[in-house]
């Protein structure tokens, strides 16, 4: 199940299992937290204003809960991928 979430609309965030990030810039003050996400897909290598990608994602989802990580961009830095994998110990599928 994939749900789109807009910053200005309140949704039942507990029902979201797959978070798909397509933006090239993610706001560090994004206040929505998705407690039950177990799959993360990233379409573009996104920029953050202050924090690292890992720190920003940690404010949005539980990285330890992820089971599947899909990186759909060829220019995602290897250093960021390694940092992300360090915090996602339950990932069993990497695409």
PyMOL Python script that loads the backbone (N, CA, C, O; Angstrom):
from pymol import cmd

cmd.read_pdbstr("""\
ATOM      1  N   UNK A   1       0.837  -1.158   0.000  1.00  0.00           N
ATOM      2  CA  UNK A   1       0.000   0.000   0.000  1.00  0.00           C
ATOM      3  C   UNK A   1       0.894   1.237   0.000  1.00  0.00           C
ATOM      4  O   UNK A   1       1.760   1.375   0.864  1.00  0.00           O
ATOM      5  N   UNK A   2       0.695   2.116  -0.940  1.00  0.00           N
ATOM      6  CA  UNK A   2       1.441   3.364  -1.022  1.00  0.00           C
ATOM      7  C   UNK A   2       0.449   4.496  -0.823  1.00  0.00           C
ATOM      8  O   UNK A   2      -0.588   4.547  -1.483  1.00  0.00           O
ATOM      9  N   UNK A   3       0.767   5.392   0.077  1.00  0.00           N
ATOM     10  CA  UNK A   3      -0.100   6.543   0.310  1.00  0.00           C
ATOM     11  C   UNK A   3       0.707   7.795   0.073  1.00  0.00           C
ATOM     12  O   UNK A   3       1.855   7.899   0.505  1.00  0.00           O
ATOM     13  N   UNK A   4       0.106   8.745  -0.612  1.00  0.00           N
ATOM     14  CA  UNK A   4       0.729  10.045  -0.774  1.00  0.00           C
ATOM     15  C   UNK A   4       0.366  10.893   0.425  1.00  0.00           C
ATOM     16  O   UNK A   4      -0.778  10.889   0.880  1.00  0.00           O
ATOM     17  N   UNK A   5       1.327  11.607   0.924  1.00  0.00           N
ATOM     18  CA  UNK A   5       1.065  12.472   2.064  1.00  0.00           C
ATOM     19  C   UNK A   5       1.505  13.873   1.694  1.00  0.00           C
ATOM     20  O   UNK A   5       2.649  14.094   1.297  1.00  0.00           O
ATOM     21  N   UNK A   6       0.613  14.792   1.825  1.00  0.00           N
ATOM     22  CA  UNK A   6       0.912  16.192   1.574  1.00  0.00           C
ATOM     23  C   UNK A   6       1.058  16.887   2.923  1.00  0.00           C
ATOM     24  O   UNK A   6       0.333  16.580   3.869  1.00  0.00           O
ATOM     25  N   UNK A   7       1.982  17.805   3.003  1.00  0.00           N
ATOM     26  CA  UNK A   7       2.264  18.482   4.261  1.00  0.00           C
ATOM     27  C   UNK A   7       1.004  19.135   4.827  1.00  0.00           C
ATOM     28  O   UNK A   7       0.834  19.186   6.045  1.00  0.00           O
ATOM     29  N   UNK A   8       0.137  19.626   3.978  1.00  0.00           N
ATOM     30  CA  UNK A   8      -1.010  20.400   4.433  1.00  0.00           C
ATOM     31  C   UNK A   8      -2.241  19.552   4.731  1.00  0.00           C
ATOM     32  O   UNK A   8      -3.249  20.100   5.177  1.00  0.00           O
ATOM     33  N   UNK A   9      -2.207  18.277   4.513  1.00  0.00           N
ATOM     34  CA  UNK A   9      -3.354  17.409   4.763  1.00  0.00           C
ATOM     35  C   UNK A   9      -3.000  16.410   5.851  1.00  0.00           C
ATOM     36  O   UNK A   9      -1.933  15.796   5.825  1.00  0.00           O
ATOM     37  N   UNK A  10      -3.899  16.256   6.798  1.00  0.00           N
ATOM     38  CA  UNK A  10      -3.700  15.255   7.841  1.00  0.00           C
ATOM     39  C   UNK A  10      -4.238  13.918   7.354  1.00  0.00           C
ATOM     40  O   UNK A  10      -5.360  13.844   6.854  1.00  0.00           O
ATOM     41  N   UNK A  11      -3.463  12.885   7.494  1.00  0.00           N
ATOM     42  CA  UNK A  11      -3.854  11.529   7.115  1.00  0.00           C
ATOM     43  C   UNK A  11      -3.645  10.623   8.318  1.00  0.00           C
ATOM     44  O   UNK A  11      -3.061  11.030   9.322  1.00  0.00           O
ATOM     45  N   UNK A  12      -4.119   9.410   8.209  1.00  0.00           N
ATOM     46  CA  UNK A  12      -3.824   8.423   9.239  1.00  0.00           C
ATOM     47  C   UNK A  12      -2.436   7.862   8.939  1.00  0.00           C
ATOM     48  O   UNK A  12      -2.300   6.917   8.161  1.00  0.00           O
ATOM     49  N   UNK A  13      -1.429   8.431   9.542  1.00  0.00           N
ATOM     50  CA  UNK A  13      -0.045   8.078   9.236  1.00  0.00           C
ATOM     51  C   UNK A  13       0.331   6.697   9.751  1.00  0.00           C
ATOM     52  O   UNK A  13       1.326   6.126   9.303  1.00  0.00           O
ATOM     53  N   UNK A  14      -0.435   6.152  10.675  1.00  0.00           N
ATOM     54  CA  UNK A  14      -0.154   4.814  11.190  1.00  0.00           C
ATOM     55  C   UNK A  14      -0.387   3.733  10.148  1.00  0.00           C
ATOM     56  O   UNK A  14       0.167   2.641  10.269  1.00  0.00           O
ATOM     57  N   UNK A  15      -1.186   4.004   9.137  1.00  0.00           N
ATOM     58  CA  UNK A  15      -1.506   2.988   8.134  1.00  0.00           C
ATOM     59  C   UNK A  15      -0.486   2.933   6.997  1.00  0.00           C
ATOM     60  O   UNK A  15      -0.551   2.029   6.164  1.00  0.00           O
ATOM     61  N   UNK A  16       0.441   3.865   6.944  1.00  0.00           N
ATOM     62  CA  UNK A  16       1.428   3.917   5.863  1.00  0.00           C
ATOM     63  C   UNK A  16       2.515   2.880   6.119  1.00  0.00           C
ATOM     64  O   UNK A  16       3.156   2.894   7.170  1.00  0.00           O
ATOM     65  N   UNK A  17       2.723   1.980   5.159  1.00  0.00           N
ATOM     66  CA  UNK A  17       3.756   0.940   5.255  1.00  0.00           C
ATOM     67  C   UNK A  17       4.924   1.196   4.300  1.00  0.00           C
ATOM     68  O   UNK A  17       6.042   0.738   4.537  1.00  0.00           O
ATOM     69  N   UNK A  18       4.652   1.935   3.216  1.00  0.00           N
ATOM     70  CA  UNK A  18       5.662   2.195   2.194  1.00  0.00           C
ATOM     71  C   UNK A  18       5.741   3.701   1.975  1.00  0.00           C
ATOM     72  O   UNK A  18       4.764   4.333   1.575  1.00  0.00           O
ATOM     73  N   UNK A  19       6.917   4.268   2.242  1.00  0.00           N
ATOM     74  CA  UNK A  19       7.138   5.689   2.017  1.00  0.00           C
ATOM     75  C   UNK A  19       7.971   5.835   0.756  1.00  0.00           C
ATOM     76  O   UNK A  19       9.035   5.229   0.628  1.00  0.00           O
ATOM     77  N   UNK A  20       7.483   6.638  -0.166  1.00  0.00           N
ATOM     78  CA  UNK A  20       8.133   6.851  -1.455  1.00  0.00           C
ATOM     79  C   UNK A  20       8.504   8.319  -1.545  1.00  0.00           C
ATOM     80  O   UNK A  20       7.625   9.177  -1.625  1.00  0.00           O
ATOM     81  N   UNK A  21       9.795   8.618  -1.534  1.00  0.00           N
ATOM     82  CA  UNK A  21      10.270  10.000  -1.580  1.00  0.00           C
ATOM     83  C   UNK A  21      10.694  10.311  -3.006  1.00  0.00           C
ATOM     84  O   UNK A  21      11.601   9.678  -3.548  1.00  0.00           O
ATOM     85  N   UNK A  22      10.029  11.296  -3.613  1.00  0.00           N
ATOM     86  CA  UNK A  22      10.346  11.668  -4.989  1.00  0.00           C
ATOM     87  C   UNK A  22      10.957  13.059  -5.077  1.00  0.00           C
ATOM     88  O   UNK A  22      11.474  13.436  -6.129  1.00  0.00           O
ATOM     89  N   UNK A  23      10.909  13.810  -4.020  1.00  0.00           N
ATOM     90  CA  UNK A  23      11.395  15.182  -4.020  1.00  0.00           C
ATOM     91  C   UNK A  23      12.921  15.215  -4.055  1.00  0.00           C
ATOM     92  O   UNK A  23      13.586  14.311  -3.549  1.00  0.00           O
ATOM     93  N   UNK A  24      13.459  16.263  -4.657  1.00  0.00           N
ATOM     94  CA  UNK A  24      14.913  16.442  -4.666  1.00  0.00           C
ATOM     95  C   UNK A  24      15.382  17.253  -3.465  1.00  0.00           C
ATOM     96  O   UNK A  24      16.580  17.376  -3.213  1.00  0.00           O
ATOM     97  N   UNK A  25      14.416  17.808  -2.724  1.00  0.00           N
ATOM     98  CA  UNK A  25      14.744  18.582  -1.530  1.00  0.00           C
ATOM     99  C   UNK A  25      13.717  18.247  -0.458  1.00  0.00           C
ATOM    100  O   UNK A  25      12.513  18.380  -0.679  1.00  0.00           O
ATOM    101  N   UNK A  26      14.193  17.814   0.693  1.00  0.00           N
ATOM    102  CA  UNK A  26      13.315  17.438   1.795  1.00  0.00           C
ATOM    103  C   UNK A  26      13.492  18.463   2.907  1.00  0.00           C
ATOM    104  O   UNK A  26      14.613  18.791   3.295  1.00  0.00           O
ATOM    105  N   UNK A  27      12.381  18.958   3.407  1.00  0.00           N
ATOM    106  CA  UNK A  27      12.432  19.938   4.488  1.00  0.00           C
ATOM    107  C   UNK A  27      12.852  19.259   5.782  1.00  0.00           C
ATOM    108  O   UNK A  27      12.312  18.216   6.152  1.00  0.00           O
ATOM    109  N   UNK A  28      13.806  19.851   6.455  1.00  0.00           N
ATOM    110  CA  UNK A  28      14.269  19.294   7.723  1.00  0.00           C
ATOM    111  C   UNK A  28      13.240  19.461   8.834  1.00  0.00           C
ATOM    112  O   UNK A  28      13.313  18.776   9.854  1.00  0.00           O
ATOM    113  N   UNK A  29      12.289  20.357   8.646  1.00  0.00           N
ATOM    114  CA  UNK A  29      11.269  20.573   9.670  1.00  0.00           C
ATOM    115  C   UNK A  29       9.965  19.858   9.331  1.00  0.00           C
ATOM    116  O   UNK A  29       8.906  20.230   9.834  1.00  0.00           O
ATOM    117  N   UNK A  30      10.034  18.848   8.491  1.00  0.00           N
ATOM    118  CA  UNK A  30       8.862  18.056   8.116  1.00  0.00           C
ATOM    119  C   UNK A  30       8.374  17.337   9.365  1.00  0.00           C
ATOM    120  O   UNK A  30       9.102  16.529   9.940  1.00  0.00           O
ATOM    121  N   UNK A  31       7.155  17.623   9.786  1.00  0.00           N
ATOM    122  CA  UNK A  31       6.698  17.163  11.090  1.00  0.00           C
ATOM    123  C   UNK A  31       5.971  15.832  11.079  1.00  0.00           C
ATOM    124  O   UNK A  31       5.690  15.291  12.148  1.00  0.00           O
ATOM    125  N   UNK A  32       5.658  15.289   9.926  1.00  0.00           N
ATOM    126  CA  UNK A  32       4.938  14.016   9.880  1.00  0.00           C
ATOM    127  C   UNK A  32       5.886  12.866  10.205  1.00  0.00           C
ATOM    128  O   UNK A  32       7.005  12.801   9.697  1.00  0.00           O
ATOM    129  N   UNK A  33       5.422  11.972  11.050  1.00  0.00           N
ATOM    130  CA  UNK A  33       6.188  10.781  11.409  1.00  0.00           C
ATOM    131  C   UNK A  33       5.344   9.566  11.057  1.00  0.00           C
ATOM    132  O   UNK A  33       4.166   9.495  11.406  1.00  0.00           O
ATOM    133  N   UNK A  34       5.950   8.620  10.372  1.00  0.00           N
ATOM    134  CA  UNK A  34       5.263   7.422   9.900  1.00  0.00           C
ATOM    135  C   UNK A  34       5.767   6.232  10.716  1.00  0.00           C
ATOM    136  O   UNK A  34       6.785   5.640  10.357  1.00  0.00           O
ATOM    137  N   UNK A  35       5.090   5.869  11.792  1.00  0.00           N
ATOM    138  CA  UNK A  35       5.623   4.877  12.722  1.00  0.00           C
ATOM    139  C   UNK A  35       5.656   3.444  12.207  1.00  0.00           C
ATOM    140  O   UNK A  35       6.386   2.619  12.758  1.00  0.00           O
ATOM    141  N   UNK A  36       4.892   3.123  11.171  1.00  0.00           N
ATOM    142  CA  UNK A  36       4.799   1.730  10.725  1.00  0.00           C
ATOM    143  C   UNK A  36       5.406   1.466   9.351  1.00  0.00           C
ATOM    144  O   UNK A  36       5.154   0.417   8.758  1.00  0.00           O
ATOM    145  N   UNK A  37       6.185   2.382   8.848  1.00  0.00           N
ATOM    146  CA  UNK A  37       6.819   2.189   7.542  1.00  0.00           C
ATOM    147  C   UNK A  37       7.864   1.086   7.646  1.00  0.00           C
ATOM    148  O   UNK A  37       8.712   1.106   8.538  1.00  0.00           O
ATOM    149  N   UNK A  38       7.797   0.119   6.724  1.00  0.00           N
ATOM    150  CA  UNK A  38       8.823  -0.926   6.673  1.00  0.00           C
ATOM    151  C   UNK A  38       9.469  -1.018   5.294  1.00  0.00           C
ATOM    152  O   UNK A  38      10.334  -1.862   5.062  1.00  0.00           O
ATOM    153  N   UNK A  39       9.043  -0.143   4.378  1.00  0.00           N
ATOM    154  CA  UNK A  39       9.653  -0.080   3.051  1.00  0.00           C
ATOM    155  C   UNK A  39       9.849   1.383   2.680  1.00  0.00           C
ATOM    156  O   UNK A  39       8.937   2.199   2.808  1.00  0.00           O
ATOM    157  N   UNK A  40      11.056   1.699   2.216  1.00  0.00           N
ATOM    158  CA  UNK A  40      11.395   3.056   1.808  1.00  0.00           C
ATOM    159  C   UNK A  40      11.920   3.022   0.385  1.00  0.00           C
ATOM    160  O   UNK A  40      12.822   2.250   0.062  1.00  0.00           O
ATOM    161  N   UNK A  41      11.344   3.871  -0.469  1.00  0.00           N
ATOM    162  CA  UNK A  41      11.827   4.032  -1.840  1.00  0.00           C
ATOM    163  C   UNK A  41      12.255   5.481  -2.019  1.00  0.00           C
ATOM    164  O   UNK A  41      11.550   6.406  -1.613  1.00  0.00           O
ATOM    165  N   UNK A  42      13.416   5.665  -2.630  1.00  0.00           N
ATOM    166  CA  UNK A  42      13.944   7.008  -2.868  1.00  0.00           C
ATOM    167  C   UNK A  42      14.167   7.161  -4.361  1.00  0.00           C
ATOM    168  O   UNK A  42      14.950   6.421  -4.957  1.00  0.00           O
ATOM    169  N   UNK A  43      13.479   8.119  -4.964  1.00  0.00           N
ATOM    170  CA  UNK A  43      13.550   8.316  -6.417  1.00  0.00           C
ATOM    171  C   UNK A  43      14.736   9.182  -6.819  1.00  0.00           C
ATOM    172  O   UNK A  43      15.386   8.914  -7.830  1.00  0.00           O
ATOM    173  N   UNK A  44      15.019  10.213  -6.039  1.00  0.00           N
ATOM    174  CA  UNK A  44      16.122  11.134  -6.328  1.00  0.00           C
ATOM    175  C   UNK A  44      16.995  11.263  -5.086  1.00  0.00           C
ATOM    176  O   UNK A  44      16.523  11.115  -3.958  1.00  0.00           O
ATOM    177  N   UNK A  45      18.272  11.540  -5.313  1.00  0.00           N
ATOM    178  CA  UNK A  45      19.136  11.863  -4.174  1.00  0.00           C
ATOM    179  C   UNK A  45      18.686  13.225  -3.681  1.00  0.00           C
ATOM    180  O   UNK A  45      18.884  14.230  -4.364  1.00  0.00           O
ATOM    181  N   UNK A  46      18.083  13.267  -2.505  1.00  0.00           N
ATOM    182  CA  UNK A  46      17.511  14.522  -2.032  1.00  0.00           C
ATOM    183  C   UNK A  46      18.483  15.271  -1.144  1.00  0.00           C
ATOM    184  O   UNK A  46      19.343  14.686  -0.485  1.00  0.00           O
ATOM    185  N   UNK A  47      18.320  16.562  -1.147  1.00  0.00           N
ATOM    186  CA  UNK A  47      19.144  17.450  -0.335  1.00  0.00           C
ATOM    187  C   UNK A  47      18.361  17.831   0.915  1.00  0.00           C
ATOM    188  O   UNK A  47      17.135  17.939   0.889  1.00  0.00           O
ATOM    189  N   UNK A  48      19.079  18.029   1.990  1.00  0.00           N
ATOM    190  CA  UNK A  48      18.478  18.541   3.214  1.00  0.00           C
ATOM    191  C   UNK A  48      19.181  19.846   3.555  1.00  0.00           C
ATOM    192  O   UNK A  48      20.323  20.068   3.153  1.00  0.00           O
ATOM    193  N   UNK A  49      18.502  20.696   4.288  1.00  0.00           N
ATOM    194  CA  UNK A  49      19.078  21.999   4.597  1.00  0.00           C
ATOM    195  C   UNK A  49      20.137  21.920   5.690  1.00  0.00           C
ATOM    196  O   UNK A  49      21.176  22.573   5.593  1.00  0.00           O
ATOM    197  N   UNK A  50      19.887  21.132   6.719  1.00  0.00           N
ATOM    198  CA  UNK A  50      20.787  21.120   7.871  1.00  0.00           C
ATOM    199  C   UNK A  50      21.346  19.730   8.132  1.00  0.00           C
ATOM    200  O   UNK A  50      22.560  19.523   8.108  1.00  0.00           O
ATOM    201  N   UNK A  51      20.465  18.795   8.378  1.00  0.00           N
ATOM    202  CA  UNK A  51      20.862  17.454   8.802  1.00  0.00           C
ATOM    203  C   UNK A  51      21.350  16.596   7.643  1.00  0.00           C
ATOM    204  O   UNK A  51      21.175  16.942   6.475  1.00  0.00           O
ATOM    205  N   UNK A  52      21.959  15.484   7.985  1.00  0.00           N
ATOM    206  CA  UNK A  52      22.316  14.488   6.986  1.00  0.00           C
ATOM    207  C   UNK A  52      21.050  13.765   6.548  1.00  0.00           C
ATOM    208  O   UNK A  52      20.007  13.888   7.191  1.00  0.00           O
ATOM    209  N   UNK A  53      21.137  13.023   5.473  1.00  0.00           N
ATOM    210  CA  UNK A  53      19.990  12.258   4.986  1.00  0.00           C
ATOM    211  C   UNK A  53      19.516  11.288   6.064  1.00  0.00           C
ATOM    212  O   UNK A  53      18.315  11.152   6.296  1.00  0.00           O
ATOM    213  N   UNK A  54      20.447  10.623   6.712  1.00  0.00           N
ATOM    214  CA  UNK A  54      20.086   9.656   7.746  1.00  0.00           C
ATOM    215  C   UNK A  54      19.360  10.330   8.906  1.00  0.00           C
ATOM    216  O   UNK A  54      18.349   9.815   9.382  1.00  0.00           O
ATOM    217  N   UNK A  55      19.856  11.462   9.361  1.00  0.00           N
ATOM    218  CA  UNK A  55      19.213  12.177  10.468  1.00  0.00           C
ATOM    219  C   UNK A  55      17.828  12.659  10.071  1.00  0.00           C
ATOM    220  O   UNK A  55      16.893  12.582  10.868  1.00  0.00           O
ATOM    221  N   UNK A  56      17.688  13.153   8.857  1.00  0.00           N
ATOM    222  CA  UNK A  56      16.384  13.619   8.379  1.00  0.00           C
ATOM    223  C   UNK A  56      15.401  12.468   8.312  1.00  0.00           C
ATOM    224  O   UNK A  56      14.265  12.603   8.766  1.00  0.00           O
ATOM    225  N   UNK A  57      15.814  11.335   7.754  1.00  0.00           N
ATOM    226  CA  UNK A  57      14.921  10.177   7.663  1.00  0.00           C
ATOM    227  C   UNK A  57      14.537   9.661   9.043  1.00  0.00           C
ATOM    228  O   UNK A  57      13.415   9.198   9.248  1.00  0.00           O
ATOM    229  N   UNK A  58      15.461   9.742   9.979  1.00  0.00           N
ATOM    230  CA  UNK A  58      15.180   9.276  11.342  1.00  0.00           C
ATOM    231  C   UNK A  58      14.036  10.071  11.980  1.00  0.00           C
ATOM    232  O   UNK A  58      13.323   9.543  12.834  1.00  0.00           O
ATOM    233  N   UNK A  59      13.854  11.322  11.579  1.00  0.00           N
ATOM    234  CA  UNK A  59      12.753  12.146  12.089  1.00  0.00           C
ATOM    235  C   UNK A  59      11.425  11.794  11.433  1.00  0.00           C
ATOM    236  O   UNK A  59      10.370  12.200  11.919  1.00  0.00           O
ATOM    237  N   UNK A  60      11.464  11.043  10.333  1.00  0.00           N
ATOM    238  CA  UNK A  60      10.253  10.740   9.562  1.00  0.00           C
ATOM    239  C   UNK A  60       9.812   9.289   9.747  1.00  0.00           C
ATOM    240  O   UNK A  60       8.615   9.004   9.779  1.00  0.00           O
ATOM    241  N   UNK A  61      10.776   8.371   9.870  1.00  0.00           N
ATOM    242  CA  UNK A  61      10.464   6.938   9.996  1.00  0.00           C
ATOM    243  C   UNK A  61      11.411   6.291  11.006  1.00  0.00           C
ATOM    244  O   UNK A  61      12.418   6.880  11.399  1.00  0.00           O
ATOM    245  N   UNK A  62      11.075   5.084  11.415  1.00  0.00           N
ATOM    246  CA  UNK A  62      11.970   4.287  12.244  1.00  0.00           C
ATOM    247  C   UNK A  62      12.891   3.509  11.304  1.00  0.00           C
ATOM    248  O   UNK A  62      12.454   2.569  10.640  1.00  0.00           O
ATOM    249  N   UNK A  63      14.153   3.896  11.249  1.00  0.00           N
ATOM    250  CA  UNK A  63      15.090   3.245  10.330  1.00  0.00           C
ATOM    251  C   UNK A  63      15.304   1.779  10.690  1.00  0.00           C
ATOM    252  O   UNK A  63      15.512   0.958   9.797  1.00  0.00           O
ATOM    253  N   UNK A  64      15.258   1.433  11.955  1.00  0.00           N
ATOM    254  CA  UNK A  64      15.454   0.040  12.383  1.00  0.00           C
ATOM    255  C   UNK A  64      14.322  -0.871  11.927  1.00  0.00           C
ATOM    256  O   UNK A  64      14.497  -2.086  11.837  1.00  0.00           O
ATOM    257  N   UNK A  65      13.177  -0.295  11.645  1.00  0.00           N
ATOM    258  CA  UNK A  65      12.007  -1.064  11.244  1.00  0.00           C
ATOM    259  C   UNK A  65      12.011  -1.415   9.754  1.00  0.00           C
ATOM    260  O   UNK A  65      11.262  -2.289   9.319  1.00  0.00           O
ATOM    261  N   UNK A  66      12.851  -0.736   8.977  1.00  0.00           N
ATOM    262  CA  UNK A  66      12.854  -0.961   7.527  1.00  0.00           C
ATOM    263  C   UNK A  66      13.287  -2.373   7.183  1.00  0.00           C
ATOM    264  O   UNK A  66      14.258  -2.897   7.730  1.00  0.00           O
ATOM    265  N   UNK A  67      12.546  -2.979   6.265  1.00  0.00           N
ATOM    266  CA  UNK A  67      12.880  -4.303   5.755  1.00  0.00           C
ATOM    267  C   UNK A  67      13.288  -4.253   4.289  1.00  0.00           C
ATOM    268  O   UNK A  67      14.012  -5.122   3.803  1.00  0.00           O
ATOM    269  N   UNK A  68      12.816  -3.229   3.594  1.00  0.00           N
ATOM    270  CA  UNK A  68      13.128  -3.108   2.171  1.00  0.00           C
ATOM    271  C   UNK A  68      13.517  -1.670   1.871  1.00  0.00           C
ATOM    272  O   UNK A  68      12.834  -0.730   2.277  1.00  0.00           O
ATOM    273  N   UNK A  69      14.627  -1.510   1.152  1.00  0.00           N
ATOM    274  CA  UNK A  69      15.126  -0.203   0.758  1.00  0.00           C
ATOM    275  C   UNK A  69      15.331  -0.212  -0.748  1.00  0.00           C
ATOM    276  O   UNK A  69      16.069  -1.044  -1.277  1.00  0.00           O
ATOM    277  N   UNK A  70      14.678   0.712  -1.431  1.00  0.00           N
ATOM    278  CA  UNK A  70      14.765   0.801  -2.888  1.00  0.00           C
ATOM    279  C   UNK A  70      15.341   2.169  -3.239  1.00  0.00           C
ATOM    280  O   UNK A  70      14.749   3.199  -2.916  1.00  0.00           O
ATOM    281  N   UNK A  71      16.491   2.177  -3.898  1.00  0.00           N
ATOM    282  CA  UNK A  71      17.118   3.411  -4.362  1.00  0.00           C
ATOM    283  C   UNK A  71      16.977   3.426  -5.879  1.00  0.00           C
ATOM    284  O   UNK A  71      17.578   2.603  -6.570  1.00  0.00           O
ATOM    285  N   UNK A  72      16.188   4.353  -6.394  1.00  0.00           N
ATOM    286  CA  UNK A  72      15.885   4.389  -7.827  1.00  0.00           C
ATOM    287  C   UNK A  72      16.726   5.404  -8.592  1.00  0.00           C
ATOM    288  O   UNK A  72      16.431   5.699  -9.750  1.00  0.00           O
ATOM    289  N   UNK A  73      17.750   5.933  -7.976  1.00  0.00           N
ATOM    290  CA  UNK A  73      18.565   6.927  -8.675  1.00  0.00           C
ATOM    291  C   UNK A  73      20.009   6.440  -8.738  1.00  0.00           C
ATOM    292  O   UNK A  73      20.548   5.914  -7.764  1.00  0.00           O
ATOM    293  N   UNK A  74      20.613   6.624  -9.886  1.00  0.00           N
ATOM    294  CA  UNK A  74      21.978   6.170 -10.092  1.00  0.00           C
ATOM    295  C   UNK A  74      23.026   7.060  -9.453  1.00  0.00           C
ATOM    296  O   UNK A  74      24.181   6.654  -9.319  1.00  0.00           O
ATOM    297  N   UNK A  75      22.643   8.276  -9.054  1.00  0.00           N
ATOM    298  CA  UNK A  75      23.621   9.211  -8.500  1.00  0.00           C
ATOM    299  C   UNK A  75      23.559   9.313  -6.973  1.00  0.00           C
ATOM    300  O   UNK A  75      24.071  10.270  -6.393  1.00  0.00           O
ATOM    301  N   UNK A  76      22.936   8.333  -6.327  1.00  0.00           N
ATOM    302  CA  UNK A  76      22.874   8.337  -4.865  1.00  0.00           C
ATOM    303  C   UNK A  76      24.282   8.052  -4.348  1.00  0.00           C
ATOM    304  O   UNK A  76      24.852   7.012  -4.677  1.00  0.00           O
ATOM    305  N   UNK A  77      24.853   8.948  -3.551  1.00  0.00           N
ATOM    306  CA  UNK A  77      26.241   8.781  -3.108  1.00  0.00           C
ATOM    307  C   UNK A  77      26.443   7.510  -2.273  1.00  0.00           C
ATOM    308  O   UNK A  77      25.650   7.200  -1.384  1.00  0.00           O
ATOM    309  N   UNK A  78      27.504   6.799  -2.576  1.00  0.00           N
ATOM    310  CA  UNK A  78      27.825   5.567  -1.859  1.00  0.00           C
ATOM    311  C   UNK A  78      27.998   5.839  -0.363  1.00  0.00           C
ATOM    312  O   UNK A  78      27.597   5.020   0.463  1.00  0.00           O
ATOM    313  N   UNK A  79      28.582   6.965  -0.016  1.00  0.00           N
ATOM    314  CA  UNK A  79      28.783   7.317   1.391  1.00  0.00           C
ATOM    315  C   UNK A  79      27.443   7.433   2.127  1.00  0.00           C
ATOM    316  O   UNK A  79      27.312   6.971   3.261  1.00  0.00           O
ATOM    317  N   UNK A  80      26.454   8.048   1.482  1.00  0.00           N
ATOM    318  CA  UNK A  80      25.125   8.172   2.093  1.00  0.00           C
ATOM    319  C   UNK A  80      24.444   6.812   2.209  1.00  0.00           C
ATOM    320  O   UNK A  80      23.752   6.545   3.191  1.00  0.00           O
ATOM    321  N   UNK A  81      24.637   5.959   1.216  1.00  0.00           N
ATOM    322  CA  UNK A  81      24.051   4.620   1.260  1.00  0.00           C
ATOM    323  C   UNK A  81      24.640   3.814   2.421  1.00  0.00           C
ATOM    324  O   UNK A  81      23.910   3.136   3.144  1.00  0.00           O
ATOM    325  N   UNK A  82      25.945   3.889   2.592  1.00  0.00           N
ATOM    326  CA  UNK A  82      26.602   3.169   3.687  1.00  0.00           C
ATOM    327  C   UNK A  82      26.114   3.686   5.036  1.00  0.00           C
ATOM    328  O   UNK A  82      25.839   2.895   5.938  1.00  0.00           O
ATOM    329  N   UNK A  83      26.005   5.008   5.184  1.00  0.00           N
ATOM    330  CA  UNK A  83      25.491   5.585   6.434  1.00  0.00           C
ATOM    331  C   UNK A  83      24.068   5.115   6.695  1.00  0.00           C
ATOM    332  O   UNK A  83      23.716   4.776   7.824  1.00  0.00           O
ATOM    333  N   UNK A  84      23.258   5.097   5.655  1.00  0.00           N
ATOM    334  CA  UNK A  84      21.867   4.673   5.795  1.00  0.00           C
ATOM    335  C   UNK A  84      21.781   3.203   6.197  1.00  0.00           C
ATOM    336  O   UNK A  84      20.981   2.841   7.060  1.00  0.00           O
ATOM    337  N   UNK A  85      22.592   2.365   5.582  1.00  0.00           N
ATOM    338  CA  UNK A  85      22.569   0.933   5.894  1.00  0.00           C
ATOM    339  C   UNK A  85      23.040   0.637   7.322  1.00  0.00           C
ATOM    340  O   UNK A  85      22.633  -0.362   7.915  1.00  0.00           O
ATOM    341  N   UNK A  86      23.882   1.489   7.864  1.00  0.00           N
ATOM    342  CA  UNK A  86      24.338   1.303   9.250  1.00  0.00           C
ATOM    343  C   UNK A  86      23.190   1.395  10.247  1.00  0.00           C
ATOM    344  O   UNK A  86      23.243   0.791  11.318  1.00  0.00           O
ATOM    345  N   UNK A  87      22.152   2.152   9.896  1.00  0.00           N
ATOM    346  CA  UNK A  87      21.018   2.355  10.805  1.00  0.00           C
ATOM    347  C   UNK A  87      19.807   1.506  10.445  1.00  0.00           C
ATOM    348  O   UNK A  87      18.772   1.594  11.105  1.00  0.00           O
ATOM    349  N   UNK A  88      19.924   0.693   9.416  1.00  0.00           N
ATOM    350  CA  UNK A  88      18.789  -0.125   8.957  1.00  0.00           C
ATOM    351  C   UNK A  88      19.165  -1.597   9.044  1.00  0.00           C
ATOM    352  O   UNK A  88      19.263  -2.283   8.027  1.00  0.00           O
ATOM    353  N   UNK A  89      19.372  -2.067  10.244  1.00  0.00           N
ATOM    354  CA  UNK A  89      19.877  -3.426  10.459  1.00  0.00           C
ATOM    355  C   UNK A  89      18.901  -4.523  10.045  1.00  0.00           C
ATOM    356  O   UNK A  89      19.316  -5.671   9.887  1.00  0.00           O
ATOM    357  N   UNK A  90      17.635  -4.214   9.866  1.00  0.00           N
ATOM    358  CA  UNK A  90      16.648  -5.226   9.489  1.00  0.00           C
ATOM    359  C   UNK A  90      16.346  -5.264   7.998  1.00  0.00           C
ATOM    360  O   UNK A  90      15.459  -6.002   7.569  1.00  0.00           O
ATOM    361  N   UNK A  91      17.063  -4.486   7.206  1.00  0.00           N
ATOM    362  CA  UNK A  91      16.843  -4.510   5.753  1.00  0.00           C
ATOM    363  C   UNK A  91      17.301  -5.855   5.214  1.00  0.00           C
ATOM    364  O   UNK A  91      18.451  -6.250   5.406  1.00  0.00           O
ATOM    365  N   UNK A  92      16.405  -6.550   4.545  1.00  0.00           N
ATOM    366  CA  UNK A  92      16.758  -7.818   3.910  1.00  0.00           C
ATOM    367  C   UNK A  92      16.657  -7.722   2.395  1.00  0.00           C
ATOM    368  O   UNK A  92      17.076  -8.639   1.688  1.00  0.00           O
ATOM    369  N   UNK A  93      16.105  -6.621   1.886  1.00  0.00           N
ATOM    370  CA  UNK A  93      16.015  -6.416   0.446  1.00  0.00           C
ATOM    371  C   UNK A  93      16.522  -5.026   0.117  1.00  0.00           C
ATOM    372  O   UNK A  93      16.031  -4.029   0.647  1.00  0.00           O
ATOM    373  N   UNK A  94      17.520  -4.967  -0.773  1.00  0.00           N
ATOM    374  CA  UNK A  94      18.076  -3.701  -1.238  1.00  0.00           C
ATOM    375  C   UNK A  94      18.035  -3.718  -2.752  1.00  0.00           C
ATOM    376  O   UNK A  94      18.635  -4.583  -3.391  1.00  0.00           O
ATOM    377  N   UNK A  95      17.325  -2.760  -3.321  1.00  0.00           N
ATOM    378  CA  UNK A  95      17.220  -2.678  -4.791  1.00  0.00           C
ATOM    379  C   UNK A  95      17.766  -1.352  -5.258  1.00  0.00           C
ATOM    380  O   UNK A  95      17.774  -1.075  -6.457  1.00  0.00           O
TER     381      UNK A  95
END
""", "prot")
cmd.dss("prot")
cmd.show_as("cartoon", "prot")
cmd.util.cbc("prot")
cmd.orient("prot")
